[in-house]
Every structure is written in structure tokens, then in C-alpha cells.
Amino acid sequence: MKAKKNNITHKIKIAQGQLTGILQMIEDDRYCVDISNQLLAAQAILKSANQQILQAHIRNCVSEALKTDAENPKLEEALKLLEKMAQ
């Protein structure tokens, strides 16, 4: 992985803590909107981590692959990931 591992790890740990908190909120029968807001926050940080990983992948792996072959599988792989993110 070419992305900054410390940064990504930090974000994933934050999301993990958020999910643990959300489970506790559900068990405590907390207000639905509060739970939903926490779910949105967890999704946002995971999306941010994913974007960083994909940006680093495109800047490094895909860029290198394109130098050797314009129709490289790495490019197709990156394009498919971008399609998934757009859904």
C-alpha cells in the first residue's frame, strides 16, 4: 500500500471506535437521529480513508503501470473501483 499507513490506520481506528459507540447507542435504545448521525460520521471517515488509498494507488501503482502499457490491468482495476464509489 502506497498511502500513508499511519494516517489511514488512525482513521480506521476512529471509525472502529465510532462503530463500537454506535452499537452501545443501539443497546441503550438511544434516539434514532443521534444513531443515524453517528453512522454518517463513521461512513464519512471510511470514505475519506478509501479516497486516500485510491489516490495513492492512482498516483503510484497506476501511474507506473501506464508508463509501460497504456492498456494495463491496473488502470482497469482503478476505473472499476471509481465506478463502485460513484454508486
C-alpha positions as CSV (number, residue, x, y, z in Angstrom):
1,M,0.0,0.0,0.0
2,K,1.4,3.4,-1.1
3,A,-0.9,5.6,1.1
4,K,0.4,6.9,4.4
5,K,-0.2,3.9,6.7
6,N,-0.2,5.9,9.9
7,N,-2.9,8.3,8.6
8,I,-5.1,5.5,7.3
9,T,-4.7,3.4,10.4
10,H,-5.7,6.4,12.6
11,K,-8.8,6.9,10.5
12,I,-9.8,3.3,10.7
13,K,-9.3,3.2,14.4
14,I,-11.5,6.3,14.8
15,A,-14.2,4.5,12.7
16,Q,-13.8,1.4,14.8
17,G,-14.4,3.4,17.9
18,Q,-17.4,5.1,16.3
19,L,-18.9,1.7,15.4
20,T,-18.4,0.5,19.0
21,G,-20.1,3.6,20.2
22,I,-23.0,3.1,17.8
23,L,-23.5,-0.4,19.0
24,Q,-23.7,0.9,22.5
25,M,-26.2,3.6,21.5
26,I,-28.4,0.9,19.9
27,E,-28.2,-1.3,23.0
28,D,-29.1,1.8,25.2
29,D,-32.0,2.4,22.9
30,R,-30.8,6.0,22.1
31,Y,-32.6,8.4,19.8
32,C,-32.7,7.3,16.2
33,V,-31.4,10.6,14.7
34,D,-28.4,10.5,17.1
35,I,-27.6,7.0,15.9
36,S,-28.0,8.0,12.3
37,N,-25.7,11.0,12.7
38,Q,-23.0,8.7,14.2
39,L,-23.4,6.2,11.3
40,L,-23.0,9.1,8.8
41,A,-19.8,10.2,10.7
42,A,-18.4,6.7,10.5
43,Q,-19.2,6.4,6.8
44,A,-17.5,9.8,6.2
45,I,-14.2,8.8,7.8
46,L,-14.2,5.4,6.0
47,K,-14.9,7.2,2.7
48,S,-12.0,9.6,3.4
49,A,-9.6,6.7,4.2
50,N,-10.7,5.0,1.0
51,Q,-10.2,8.1,-1.1
52,Q,-6.7,8.5,0.3
53,I,-5.8,4.9,-0.5
54,L,-7.2,5.2,-4.1
55,Q,-5.4,8.5,-4.7
56,A,-2.1,7.0,-3.6
57,H,-2.8,3.9,-5.8
58,I,-3.5,6.0,-8.9
59,R,-0.5,8.3,-8.2
60,N,1.8,5.4,-7.7
61,C,0.7,2.0,-9.0
62,V,-1.4,3.1,-11.9
63,S,1.0,5.8,-12.9
64,E,3.9,3.3,-13.0
65,A,1.8,0.8,-14.9
66,L,0.8,3.3,-17.6
67,K,4.5,4.1,-18.3
68,T,4.9,0.5,-19.5
69,D,1.5,-0.2,-21.1
70,A,-1.4,2.1,-21.9
71,E,-4.0,-0.8,-21.6
72,N,-2.7,-2.1,-18.3
73,P,-5.0,-4.1,-16.0
74,K,-4.1,-1.7,-13.1
75,L,-5.9,1.1,-15.0
76,E,-9.0,-1.0,-15.5
77,E,-8.9,-2.1,-11.9
78,A,-8.8,1.6,-10.7
79,L,-11.6,2.5,-13.0
80,K,-13.8,-0.2,-11.7
81,L,-13.1,1.0,-8.1
82,L,-14.1,4.5,-9.1
83,E,-17.3,3.2,-10.6
84,K,-18.1,1.4,-7.3
85,M,-17.5,4.6,-5.3
86,A,-19.9,6.5,-7.6
87,Q,-22.8,4.2,-6.8
